[in-house]
Amino acid sequence: MRFLVVCMRRRGVPIAKERLAREAAVSGELLVVEHRDAALSRTIRVAQLKDPAEPIGGDLLPALYDAQLLWVAPQGFTLGGFERIEVGTVTTDYAQSWWCRGI
């Protein structure tokens, strides 16, 4: 399904609520799949926002690992988890939440 997604954190730090309304939403196909994570030695749910125009790949945002539904309301829902950011040879996991609204 197509959704508008707003990332609610930057490098693990929550964005202030008054700023969230001004954050640019990213439009794409939201997929949630189970994935065997070697680093965690278990199966997790991974949320991905894909570009429907790209047949392969096309990630619009870093994947949301260990995705969990946090809340649902008429205006949308929030998924929580963490994102993995790679800089050179260093990989860091940061807390992340996505505010998702259907389009």
For each residue, the residues with C-beta under 8 A, 3 or more apart:
1: 29 30 102
2: 27 28 29 30 52 102 103
3: 27 28 29 30 49 100 101 102 103
4: 25 26 27 100 101 102 103
5: 25 26 27 28 30 49 60 61 98 99 100 101
6: 20 23 24 25 26 98 99
7: 10 15 23 61 96 97 98
8: 14 15 20 78 96 97 98 99
9: 12 13 14 15 94 95 96 97
10: 7 13 15
11: 85 94
12: 9 94 95 96
13: 9 10
14: 8 9
15: 7 8 9 10 19 20 23
16: 19 20
17: 20 21
18: 21
19: 15 16 22 23
20: 6 8 15 16 17 23 99
21: 17 18
22: 19
23: 6 7 15 19 20
24: 6
25: 4 5 6 101
26: 4 5 6 49 60 61
27: 2 3 4 5 103
28: 2 3 5 49 50 51 52 60 61
29: 1 2 3 49 50 51 52
30: 1 2 3 5 47 48 49 50 100
31: 47 48 49 50
32: 45 46 47 48 67 79
33: 45 46 48
34: 43 44 45 46
35: 43 44 45 46
36: 42 43
37: 40 41 42 43 44 65
38: 41
39:
40: 37 44 66
41: 37 38
42: 36 37
43: 34 35 36 37
44: 34 35 37 40 65 66 67
45: 32 33 34 35 66 67 68 81
46: 32 33 34 35 63 64 65 66 67
47: 30 31 32 63 64 67 79 81 98
48: 30 31 32 33 59 61 63 64
49: 3 5 26 28 29 30 31 59 60 61 98
50: 28 29 30 31 54 58 59 60
51: 28 29 54 58 59 60
52: 2 28 29 58
53: 58
54: 50 51 57 58
55: 58
56:
57: 54
58: 50 51 52 53 54 55
59: 48 49 50 51 62 63
60: 5 26 28 49 50 51
61: 5 7 26 28 48 49 64 83 98
62: 59 83 84 85 96
63: 46 47 48 59 83 84
64: 46 47 48 61 67 79 80 81 82 83 96 98
65: 37 44 46 81 82 83 84 93
66: 40 44 45 46 81 82
67: 32 44 45 46 47 64 79 80 81
68: 45 79 80 81
69: 72 77 78 79
70: 77 78 79 80 97
71: 77 78
72: 69 76 77
73: 76 77
74:
75: 101
76: 72 73 99 100 101 102
77: 69 70 71 72 73 99 100
78: 8 69 70 71 97 98 99 100
79: 32 47 64 67 68 69 70 97 98 100
80: 64 67 68 70 95 96 97 98
81: 45 47 64 65 66 67 68 95 96 97
82: 64 65 66 93 94 95 96
83: 61 62 63 64 65 93 94 96
84: 62 63 65 91 92 93
85: 11 62 91 92 94
86: 90 91
87: 90 92
88:
89:
90: 86 87
91: 84 85 86
92: 84 85 87
93: 65 82 83 84
94: 9 11 12 82 83 85
95: 9 12 80 81 82
96: 7 8 9 12 62 64 80 81 82 83
97: 7 8 9 70 78 79 80 81
98: 5 6 7 8 47 49 61 64 78 79 80
99: 5 6 8 20 76 77 78
100: 3 4 5 30 76 77 78 79
101: 3 4 5 25 75 76
102: 1 2 3 4 76
103: 2 3 4 27
